[in-house]
Each structure stands twice: as structure tokens, then as C-alpha cells.
């Protein structure tokens, strides 16, 4: 396959499952690789002056989902950029997210990474409708007497309903997003420190799938 024509004086980003290794460190110990396995992607990087900007999270981004000595881990998914892209996006942040049910670890790419302290938007969760209490929460919140113009009344009822649902969600379901975040962090720590698919990893993946279903 011929290499694409890309100007070398413009920002370039390649984010993909390259299905290739850059070096022996991109495969878990115990499985030998030859120089020919690195040639294509190294040549690609040399031609377009690309480099890996680094990452956080688990090193390997693909697993064959096997156990024990049959387990193979590789870093196939990566972000490659040139020096112009690095200049225009100095806050680029690549984060390998824990794998749950897929063979691949998803990647989160932040092109302007900063801490964001904005309040989280309200989302109505579909799972709430499975609980008959939900209708009572909405009805009670909507029935509160509000004095003012029709537009003011409508807005106040919406705000009151939103607060009622949020409070009810915390007591009835817990904070799902917080639980997902905590479980993903535990899974990431485990997959970073322990490069085998242990029973603890399986338990965390099952819990994460349960939380996703909710």
C-alpha cells in the first residue's frame, strides 16, 4: 500500500489500531518478536517525522483474553504526531482507559487538557423508569405550589424535579457515574501493575459491565 501524501509542514495526527509494534517493549515478556515486525511502522514514522507523545494508564492496549501462560498483551493502539502538531497542541494528553469486555483498551485523547471544574449537566437516566418510585418523585416535585409568571413557574418546577430526581438517585441507586469512575480507576491500576487477567480483574470487569447496563 503506497504511503499517503501529507505535507510535512502541517500538523499531523494518526490515532489508530496500527496492528504493529514499534519495539520489543510493546509486547509482554515471554514472546519473541523479530525486527521485521517493527519495520513498517518505524518506516512510516521516519517518512512523516512522527513520534509517540507518551501516555498514561496501562501500557498494553490489546489482549488475546487468555489466561496464564497463554496470555498475549501488545501495544497496538497508539497516537502518533509530528512536531507541528506538538507545537499547536502542547497540552495533548493520551490516556489508555481500562479494558472491560473488548480485546482492545480504548484511548481518550485530550487536545487541550485542563482541569475542568464546571458543574456536571443533568441527565435523565433510562434505568429510573424501571422503578415505579420514579413517577412519584416527579409527581411530588411537580405538585409544589409556585408563585409567579407561567414561565417562572415552569422553570421552578423543572428545577425542583431535577433536584428531587438527583437526591432520589443517590439514595436509591448510588452515584452511578462516580461508581463507574472508581471501578475504572481500580481496573486501570490493576491492569497497569498486574499484566495477567486475574480473577480480581474479571470481577472488576463484571462490575463495570453491570454499572454500564444500569
JOCORJO-V83343 format. One record per pair of residues at least 12 apart in sequence whose ideal C-beta (glycine too) atoms are under 10 Angstrom apart, sorted by sequence separation. I is the first residue (numbers start at 0). J is the second residue. If there is no record, write none. Layout:
i->I j->J
i->I j->J
This chain:
i->20 j->32
i->22 j->34
i->25 j->37
i->59 j->71
i->60 j->72
i->61 j->73
i->94 j->106
i->95 j->107
i->143 j->155
i->23 j->36
i->59 j->72
i->60 j->73
i->61 j->74
i->78 j->91
i->80 j->93
i->93 j->106
i->94 j->107
i->143 j->156
i->145 j->158
i->186 j->199
i->189 j->202
i->190 j->203
i->22 j->36
i->23 j->37
i->58 j->72
i->59 j->73
i->60 j->74
i->61 j->75
i->78 j->92
i->93 j->107
i->94 j->108
i->142 j->156
i->145 j->159
i->185 j->199
i->186 j->200
i->189 j->203
i->190 j->204
i->21 j->36
i->22 j->37
i->25 j->40
i->57 j->72
i->58 j->73
i->59 j->74
i->60 j->75
i->61 j->76
i->78 j->93
i->92 j->107
i->93 j->108
i->94 j->109
i->141 j->156
i->185 j->200
i->188 j->203
i->189 j->204
i->20 j->36
i->21 j->37
i->58 j->74
i->59 j->75
i->60 j->76
i->77 j->93
i->92 j->108
i->93 j->109
i->140 j->156
i->141 j->157
i->143 j->159
i->186 j->202
i->187 j->203
i->19 j->36
i->20 j->37
i->57 j->74
i->59 j->76
i->60 j->77
i->91 j->108
i->92 j->109
i->140 j->157
i->142 j->159
i->143 j->160
i->185 j->202
i->186 j->203
i->19 j->37
i->22 j->40
i->77 j->95
i->91 j->109
i->92 j->110
i->94 j->112
i->140 j->158
i->141 j->159
i->185 j->203
i->186 j->204
i->19 j->38
i->20 j->39
i->21 j->40
i->22 j->41
i->76 j->95
i->90 j->109
i->91 j->110
i->92 j->111
i->93 j->112
i->137 j->156
i->140 j->159
i->141 j->160
i->19 j->39
i->20 j->40
i->21 j->41
i->54 j->74
i->88 j->108
i->90 j->110
i->91 j->111
i->92 j->112
i->139 j->159
i->140 j->160
i->143 j->163
i->183 j->203
i->186 j->206
i->18 j->39
i->19 j->40
i->20 j->41
i->74 j->95
i->88 j->109
i->90 j->111
i->91 j->112
i->92 j->113
i->139 j->160
i->140 j->161
i->182 j->203
i->185 j->206
i->186 j->207
i->17 j->39
i->18 j->40
i->19 j->41
i->54 j->76
i->88 j->110
i->89 j->111
i->90 j->112
i->138 j->160
i->140 j->162
i->141 j->163
i->182 j->204
i->185 j->207
i->17 j->40
i->21 j->44
i->51 j->74
i->54 j->77
i->87 j->110
i->88 j->111
i->89 j->112
i->90 j->113
i->137 j->160
i->140 j->163
i->19 j->43
i->54 j->78
i->88 j->112
i->136 j->160
i->139 j->163
i->140 j->164
i->182 j->206
i->183 j->207
i->52 j->77
i->53 j->78
i->138 j->163
i->181 j->206
i->182 j->207
i->17 j->43
i->51 j->77
i->52 j->78
i->84 j->110
i->137 j->163
i->140 j->166
i->182 j->208
i->51 j->78
i->52 j->79
i->75 j->102
i->76 j->103
i->136 j->163
i->137 j->164
i->140 j->167
i->179 j->206
i->182 j->209
i->183 j->210
i->51 j->79
i->52 j->80
i->75 j->103
i->76 j->104
i->78 j->106
i->135 j->163
i->136 j->164
i->139 j->167
i->178 j->206
i->179 j->207
i->182 j->210
i->49 j->78
i->50 j->79
i->51 j->80
i->75 j->104
i->76 j->105
i->77 j->106
i->178 j->207
i->181 j->210
i->182 j->211
i->13 j->43
i->21 j->51
i->49 j->79
i->50 j->80
i->74 j->104
i->76 j->106
i->78 j->108
i->136 j->166
i->137 j->167
i->180 j->210
i->13 j->44
i->27 j->58
i->49 j->80
i->50 j->81
i->133 j->164
i->136 j->167
i->178 j->209
i->179 j->210
i->27 j->59
i->47 j->79
i->48 j->80
i->49 j->81
i->50 j->82
i->52 j->84
i->72 j->104
i->135 j->167
i->136 j->168
i->178 j->210
i->179 j->211
i->25 j->58
i->26 j->59
i->47 j->80
i->48 j->81
i->49 j->82
i->52 j->85
i->13 j->47
i->24 j->58
i->25 j->59
i->47 j->81
i->48 j->82
i->50 j->84
i->64 j->98
i->133 j->167
i->176 j->210
i->179 j->213
i->24 j->59
i->25 j->60
i->26 j->61
i->27 j->62
i->40 j->75
i->44 j->79
i->48 j->83
i->49 j->84
i->50 j->85
i->60 j->95
i->132 j->167
i->133 j->168
i->136 j->171
i->175 j->210
i->178 j->213
i->11 j->47
i->13 j->49
i->25 j->61
i->43 j->79
i->52 j->88
i->59 j->95
i->60 j->96
i->62 j->98
i->64 j->100
i->121 j->157
i->175 j->211
i->11 j->48
i->12 j->49
i->40 j->77
i->44 j->81
i->55 j->92
i->56 j->93
i->57 j->94
i->58 j->95
i->61 j->98
i->64 j->101
i->121 j->158
i->123 j->160
i->127 j->164
i->130 j->167
i->173 j->210
i->11 j->49
i->53 j->91
i->54 j->92
i->55 j->93
i->56 j->94
i->57 j->95
i->60 j->98
i->64 j->102
i->123 j->161
i->130 j->168
i->133 j->171
i->172 j->210
i->175 j->213
i->0 j->39
i->7 j->46
i->29 j->68
i->40 j->79
i->52 j->91
i->53 j->92
i->54 j->93
i->55 j->94
i->56 j->95
i->57 j->96
i->59 j->98
i->62 j->101
i->63 j->102
i->121 j->160
i->132 j->171
i->2 j->42
i->3 j->43
i->7 j->47
i->12 j->52
i->30 j->70
i->52 j->92
i->53 j->93
i->54 j->94
i->55 j->95
i->56 j->96
i->57 j->97
i->61 j->101
i->62 j->102
i->121 j->161
i->124 j->164
i->127 j->167
i->173 j->213
i->2 j->43
i->5 j->46
i->6 j->47
i->7 j->48
i->29 j->70
i->30 j->71
i->32 j->73
i->52 j->93
i->54 j->95
i->55 j->96
i->56 j->97
i->57 j->98
i->61 j->102
i->62 j->103
i->121 j->162
i->123 j->164
i->127 j->168
i->130 j->171
i->172 j->213
i->5 j->47
i->29 j->71
i->30 j->72
i->51 j->93
i->60 j->102
i->61 j->103
i->62 j->104
i->122 j->164
i->126 j->168
i->130 j->172
i->18 j->61
i->27 j->70
i->29 j->72
i->30 j->73
i->60 j->103
i->61 j->104
i->121 j->164
i->2 j->46
i->3 j->47
i->16 j->60
i->27 j->71
i->28 j->72
i->60 j->104
i->121 j->165
i->124 j->168
i->127 j->171
i->2 j->47
i->16 j->61
i->26 j->71
i->27 j->72
i->59 j->104
i->60 j->105
i->127 j->172
i->26 j->72
i->27 j->73
i->58 j->104
i->60 j->106
i->126 j->172
i->25 j->72
i->26 j->73
i->27 j->74
i->57 j->104
i->25 j->73
i->26 j->74
i->56 j->104
i->124 j->172
i->25 j->74
i->26 j->75
i->56 j->105
i->126 j->175
i->24 j->74
i->25 j->75
i->56 j->106
i->56 j->107
i->124 j->175
i->22 j->74
i->25 j->77
i->54 j->106
i->55 j->107
i->124 j->176
i->20 j->73
i->21 j->74
i->54 j->107
i->122 j->175
i->19 j->73
i->20 j->74
i->54 j->108
i->122 j->176
i->18 j->73
i->19 j->74
i->20 j->75
i->19 j->75
i->21 j->77
i->52 j->108
i->17 j->74
i->18 j->75
i->20 j->77
i->119 j->176
i->17 j->75
i->18 j->76
i->19 j->77
i->21 j->79
i->16 j->75
i->17 j->76
i->15 j->75
i->16 j->76
i->17 j->77
i->15 j->76
i->16 j->77
i->14 j->76
i->15 j->77
i->17 j->79
i->14 j->77
i->15 j->78
i->13 j->77
i->14 j->78
i->15 j->79
i->13 j->78
i->14 j->79
i->12 j->78
i->13 j->79
i->14 j->80
i->12 j->79
i->13 j->80
i->11 j->79
i->12 j->80
i->13 j->81
i->11 j->80
i->12 j->81
i->10 j->80
i->11 j->81
i->10 j->81
i->11 j->82
i->13 j->84
i->9 j->81
i->10 j->82
i->11 j->83
i->12 j->84
i->8 j->81
i->10 j->83
i->11 j->84
i->7 j->81
i->8 j->82
i->9 j->83
i->10 j->84
i->7 j->82
i->8 j->83
i->9 j->84
i->10 j->85
i->5 j->81
i->7 j->83
i->10 j->86
i->12 j->88
i->6 j->83
i->10 j->87
i->9 j->87
i->10 j->88
i->12 j->91
i->14 j->93
i->99 j->182
i->104 j->187
i->99 j->183
i->129 j->213
i->97 j->182
i->16 j->102
i->97 j->183
i->104 j->190
i->126 j->212
i->16 j->103
i->96 j->183
i->97 j->184
i->99 j->186
i->126 j->213
i->97 j->185
i->98 j->186
i->125 j->213
i->97 j->186
i->98 j->187
i->124 j->213
i->16 j->106
i->96 j->186
i->97 j->187
i->15 j->106
i->96 j->187
i->97 j->188
i->14 j->106
i->95 j->187
i->97 j->189
i->98 j->190
i->94 j->187
i->97 j->190
i->14 j->108
i->97 j->191
i->95 j->190
i->12 j->108
i->95 j->191
i->12 j->110
i->98 j->196
i->99 j->200
i->98 j->200
i->97 j->200
i->99 j->203
i->100 j->204
i->99 j->204
i->100 j->205
i->97 j->203
i->98 j->204
i->99 j->205
i->97 j->204
i->99 j->206
i->100 j->207
i->99 j->207
i->100 j->208
i->98 j->207
i->99 j->208
i->97 j->207
i->99 j->210
i->100 j->211
i->99 j->211
i->72 j->190
i->72 j->194
i->72 j->195
i->70 j->194
i->72 j->196
i->70 j->195
i->70 j->196
i->56 j->183
i->68 j->195
i->56 j->184
i->62 j->190
i->67 j->195
i->57 j->186
i->66 j->195
i->67 j->196
i->57 j->187
i->65 j->195
i->66 j->196
i->56 j->187
i->57 j->188
i->59 j->190
i->65 j->196
i->66 j->197
i->55 j->187
i->56 j->188
i->57 j->189
i->58 j->190
i->59 j->191
i->62 j->194
i->64 j->196
i->66 j->198
i->57 j->190
i->58 j->191
i->62 j->195
i->63 j->196
i->56 j->190
i->57 j->191
i->62 j->196
i->56 j->191
i->57 j->192
i->59 j->194
i->66 j->201
i->55 j->191
i->58 j->194
i->57 j->194
i->62 j->200
i->28 j->194
i->27 j->194
i->27 j->195
